[in-house]
């Protein structure tokens, strides 16, 4: 019987796993950045293109770009693709600051009791099951603001923060992998500051993006695509023999 070999140097228990744009948005079963980074350092020193067929929120793509390696990622989950795209998209700081200033102005209007009676609150199945009325109004106000952003990269930046804000403002229990609703007592005592949560996410993500922009090497880029790699890899997007290293995290079944 073969001997087992344990290498606990891959644990990275005390490492900062939220550096750069890795701080964007929580997501289940995320790859630890240090794992992807170590694999790239060991096996991708001469690579120019990385491919991650199940990229999730783009951990390997970010780590590749930080090392001057271009990256291509695919994932079936549209939220994962949105996050991965936003984490690897450089945005001019001045342009982003313009919209952050406008959002701050929106917060001031809310503080002074702006009338939201004109809002078109989206209707979808179980919205009243997961969101209180005041939270619905606040989220609809933010969504209306995002819909007016005329730069798609900046709009996506805001959408990522909005997604996490919606989750944290809902009656969903924190720390649960599946959707579990709060108890009636918890719901009665839950009054989230939706605008404050959103502002905090935007501030955190802006700092992460600024760090990523400063650390990226050789103008490396990432492309996030939505085709199903289980069925096919279209040569329209990835030419044959162009991929020099592949890093991915195994799919999780549930």
FIVEXPA-894980 format. One record per residue (C-alpha): z, y, x negated. Coordinates in steps of 0.02 Angstrom, whole numbers, plus 50000, padded with zeros to 5 digits. Example, Ala and Ser with C-alpha at 12.3 -4.5 7.8 and 13.67 -1.06 7.14 Angstrom:
BEGIN
+-------+-------+-------+
|    pz |    py |    px |
+-------+-------+-------+
| 50390 | 49775 | 49385 |
| 50357 | 49947 | 49316 |
+-------+-------+-------+
# end
This chain:
BEGIN
+-------+-------+-------+
|    pz |    py |    px |
+-------+-------+-------+
| 50000 | 50000 | 50000 |
| 49951 | 50169 | 49933 |
| 50079 | 50298 | 49884 |
| 50101 | 50456 | 49983 |
| 50092 | 50622 | 49894 |
| 50179 | 50775 | 49966 |
| 50125 | 50948 | 49912 |
| 50235 | 51077 | 49996 |
| 50146 | 51219 | 49906 |
| 50033 | 51227 | 50059 |
| 50176 | 51273 | 50177 |
| 50171 | 51461 | 50140 |
| 50332 | 51478 | 50240 |
| 50383 | 51643 | 50161 |
| 50208 | 51719 | 50157 |
| 50148 | 51867 | 50258 |
| 50026 | 51789 | 50380 |
| 49989 | 51954 | 50468 |
| 49915 | 52057 | 50327 |
| 49754 | 52155 | 50350 |
| 49671 | 52119 | 50518 |
| 49763 | 51953 | 50534 |
| 49888 | 52057 | 50632 |
| 49765 | 52072 | 50777 |
| 49814 | 51976 | 50933 |
| 49916 | 51817 | 50946 |
| 49820 | 51657 | 50980 |
| 49868 | 51472 | 50988 |
| 49842 | 51359 | 50837 |
| 49789 | 51497 | 50718 |
| 49745 | 51447 | 50540 |
| 49864 | 51519 | 50411 |
| 49767 | 51647 | 50307 |
| 49840 | 51582 | 50144 |
| 49768 | 51409 | 50179 |
| 49592 | 51477 | 50203 |
| 49613 | 51592 | 50054 |
| 49671 | 51454 | 49939 |
| 49527 | 51341 | 49990 |
| 49405 | 51482 | 49955 |
| 49484 | 51517 | 49785 |
| 49473 | 51334 | 49737 |
| 49304 | 51286 | 49809 |
| 49209 | 51444 | 49850 |
| 49211 | 51547 | 49692 |
| 49022 | 51548 | 49679 |
| 48985 | 51546 | 49866 |
| 48895 | 51688 | 49952 |
| 48899 | 51623 | 50133 |
| 49040 | 51536 | 50226 |
| 49019 | 51448 | 50394 |
| 49161 | 51411 | 50514 |
| 49096 | 51314 | 50666 |
| 49262 | 51330 | 50761 |
| 49316 | 51499 | 50696 |
| 49443 | 51545 | 50830 |
| 49500 | 51722 | 50794 |
| 49413 | 51728 | 50626 |
| 49547 | 51691 | 50496 |
| 49424 | 51609 | 50376 |
| 49297 | 51748 | 50405 |
| 49421 | 51883 | 50358 |
| 49476 | 51788 | 50201 |
| 49294 | 51763 | 50151 |
| 49253 | 51948 | 50169 |
| 49407 | 51994 | 50067 |
| 49329 | 51893 | 49926 |
| 49156 | 51967 | 49943 |
| 49086 | 51816 | 50035 |
| 48979 | 51841 | 50190 |
| 49033 | 51736 | 50339 |
| 48965 | 51661 | 50499 |
| 49079 | 51599 | 50636 |
| 49052 | 51518 | 50805 |
| 49171 | 51479 | 50947 |
| 49154 | 51435 | 51131 |
| 49300 | 51545 | 51184 |
| 49239 | 51723 | 51220 |
| 49411 | 51797 | 51188 |
| 49417 | 51714 | 51017 |
| 49244 | 51781 | 50976 |
| 49295 | 51956 | 51030 |
| 49449 | 51952 | 50917 |
| 49354 | 51877 | 50770 |
| 49216 | 52008 | 50785 |
| 49340 | 52151 | 50794 |
| 49442 | 52085 | 50646 |
| 49287 | 52085 | 50535 |
| 49203 | 52246 | 50593 |
| 49227 | 52402 | 50488 |
| 49246 | 52561 | 50591 |
| 49240 | 52737 | 50518 |
| 49418 | 52801 | 50525 |
| 49368 | 52972 | 50589 |
| 49271 | 52899 | 50735 |
| 49415 | 52784 | 50781 |
| 49541 | 52926 | 50770 |
| 49441 | 53026 | 50898 |
| 49468 | 52891 | 51029 |
| 49648 | 52860 | 50978 |
| 49680 | 53046 | 51003 |
| 49598 | 53037 | 51176 |
| 49708 | 52888 | 51220 |
| 49862 | 52984 | 51163 |
| 49808 | 53126 | 51277 |
| 49798 | 52999 | 51419 |
| 49978 | 52949 | 51382 |
| 50032 | 53130 | 51398 |
| 49946 | 53143 | 51567 |
| 50039 | 52988 | 51625 |
| 50203 | 53064 | 51568 |
| 50167 | 53214 | 51678 |
| 50134 | 53103 | 51829 |
| 49944 | 53100 | 51840 |
| 49884 | 53040 | 52010 |
| 49802 | 52869 | 51995 |
| 49752 | 52856 | 52176 |
| 49566 | 52854 | 52134 |
| 49581 | 52699 | 52026 |
| 49476 | 52546 | 52060 |
| 49599 | 52406 | 52027 |
| 49502 | 52246 | 51989 |
| 49530 | 52104 | 52111 |
| 49531 | 51925 | 52052 |
| 49618 | 51764 | 52101 |
| 49808 | 51769 | 52083 |
| 49818 | 51948 | 52018 |
| 49971 | 51979 | 52126 |
| 50047 | 51816 | 52065 |
| 50042 | 51870 | 51882 |
| 50054 | 52061 | 51887 |
| 50168 | 52185 | 51975 |
| 50088 | 52330 | 52068 |
| 50141 | 52463 | 51942 |
| 50075 | 52357 | 51799 |
| 49910 | 52334 | 51891 |
| 49892 | 52523 | 51905 |
| 49933 | 52552 | 51722 |
| 49813 | 52417 | 51662 |
| 49675 | 52481 | 51776 |
| 49701 | 52656 | 51703 |
| 49681 | 52589 | 51527 |
| 49529 | 52485 | 51576 |
| 49447 | 52639 | 51652 |
| 49477 | 52730 | 51487 |
| 49401 | 52590 | 51383 |
| 49249 | 52580 | 51496 |
| 49209 | 52761 | 51447 |
| 49206 | 52727 | 51260 |
| 49024 | 52743 | 51205 |
| 49041 | 52652 | 51039 |
| 49042 | 52464 | 51066 |
| 49138 | 52424 | 50905 |
| 49275 | 52547 | 50951 |
| 49275 | 52484 | 51130 |
| 49300 | 52306 | 51065 |
| 49442 | 52368 | 50955 |
| 49527 | 52436 | 51111 |
| 49486 | 52278 | 51212 |
| 49577 | 52169 | 51087 |
| 49734 | 52276 | 51102 |
| 49711 | 52280 | 51292 |
| 49702 | 52090 | 51303 |
| 49869 | 52068 | 51214 |
| 49944 | 52211 | 51316 |
| 49891 | 52128 | 51479 |
| 49972 | 51965 | 51427 |
| 50136 | 52047 | 51375 |
| 50141 | 52154 | 51533 |
| 50117 | 52007 | 51648 |
| 50247 | 51893 | 51727 |
| 50203 | 51760 | 51598 |
| 50348 | 51688 | 51499 |
| 50336 | 51728 | 51315 |
| 50334 | 51586 | 51190 |
| 50247 | 51465 | 51306 |
| 50082 | 51382 | 51259 |
| 50034 | 51357 | 51441 |
| 50044 | 51491 | 51576 |
| 50220 | 51485 | 51648 |
| 50276 | 51618 | 51772 |
| 50444 | 51706 | 51756 |
| 50581 | 51665 | 51880 |
| 50607 | 51782 | 52028 |
| 50761 | 51857 | 51946 |
| 50665 | 51889 | 51784 |
| 50522 | 51970 | 51879 |
| 50639 | 52088 | 51971 |
| 50713 | 52147 | 51806 |
| 50549 | 52160 | 51711 |
| 50479 | 52335 | 51696 |
| 50362 | 52340 | 51545 |
| 50304 | 52505 | 51471 |
| 50119 | 52459 | 51480 |
| 50055 | 52617 | 51395 |
| 50187 | 52602 | 51259 |
| 50139 | 52421 | 51226 |
| 49956 | 52468 | 51215 |
| 49991 | 52613 | 51098 |
| 50094 | 52500 | 50985 |
| 49954 | 52371 | 50976 |
| 49825 | 52505 | 50936 |
| 49934 | 52579 | 50798 |
| 49969 | 52409 | 50720 |
| 49786 | 52358 | 50727 |
| 49727 | 52524 | 50656 |
| 49840 | 52500 | 50504 |
| 49777 | 52322 | 50484 |
| 49596 | 52377 | 50495 |
| 49624 | 52516 | 50369 |
| 49698 | 52389 | 50249 |
| 49552 | 52270 | 50277 |
| 49423 | 52406 | 50251 |
| 49505 | 52455 | 50086 |
| 49517 | 52275 | 50024 |
| 49346 | 52207 | 50075 |
| 49232 | 52170 | 49927 |
| 49046 | 52196 | 49899 |
| 49017 | 52257 | 50077 |
| 49035 | 52078 | 50139 |
| 48997 | 52054 | 50323 |
| 49033 | 51928 | 50459 |
| 48928 | 51872 | 50608 |
| 49014 | 51795 | 50758 |
| 48899 | 51691 | 50868 |
| 48920 | 51597 | 51031 |
| 48810 | 51443 | 51021 |
| 48885 | 51268 | 51039 |
| 48895 | 51190 | 50867 |
| 48937 | 51020 | 50942 |
| 48762 | 51012 | 51017 |
| 48656 | 51106 | 50891 |
| 48650 | 51236 | 50754 |
| 48497 | 51344 | 50787 |
| 48400 | 51385 | 50629 |
| 48362 | 51551 | 50713 |
| 48537 | 51604 | 50662 |
| 48574 | 51493 | 50513 |
| 48432 | 51440 | 50401 |
| 48436 | 51266 | 50325 |
| 48531 | 51245 | 50161 |
| 48597 | 51425 | 50170 |
| 48780 | 51380 | 50194 |
| 48874 | 51356 | 50031 |
| 49050 | 51323 | 50095 |
| 49121 | 51272 | 50264 |
| 49303 | 51298 | 50311 |
| 49369 | 51266 | 50485 |
| 49525 | 51215 | 50578 |
| 49508 | 51055 | 50682 |
| 49484 | 51077 | 50868 |
| 49640 | 51051 | 50973 |
| 49627 | 50947 | 51130 |
| 49733 | 50977 | 51283 |
+-------+-------+-------+
# end
